[in-house]
Amino acid sequence: MKIAKNTVVTLSMAVTDAQNNPIEETSGDGFTYLHGGYDDFFPKIEEALEGQEVGFETTVQLEPDDAFGEYDAELVRVEDRSLFPKDIEAGMMFEGIPEGGSEDDMEFFTITDIEGDKVVLDGNHPLAGQALRCNVKVTEVREATEEEIEHEHVHGADGHDHDHDDEHGTVH
């Protein structure tokens, strides 16, 4: 079966930075996504996989704009230490509302530094500003179910995708 809109694609994938330093490698069943521009995956990789079949391998270079965007210094903020639990440390992630945003704009922030009574938070993705090299191999292609197409994401073996929130904000 060829990869086309509304197919579910499973890949094994290794991601490196532009100097070939390993960043991430899929394990187990690999990475699965709904093909066809559903914002489930990087459009540039979807484009490279269009019309391909199981066994196809390629390497796709993603510039920051194709991946996690450029680093935005405005997403770094300093907050009072009293707003956080006592046992925080650098590297921990918290969900919060960006400055000037509302509860509908919740984002993840990573603690990058703790200095006295101040905590530095960074709302950038950890890979923002980096070019990535993605080595992908197609390991499975199947037709998407009507429910997956309606929900615009892949569902797991039990019929639900545990990694996505539904329109009510609850995790399946």
PyMOL commands that set and color helices and strands:
alter all, ss='L'
color gray80, all
select helices_A, chain A and resi 43-49+64-66+73-75+81-83+103-105+146-151
alter helices_A, ss='H'
color red, helices_A
select strands_A, chain A and resi 7-17+22-25+31-34+57-62+76-80+93-96+107-115+118-122+132-143
alter strands_A, ss='S'
color yellow, strands_A
deselect
rebuild
show_as cartoon
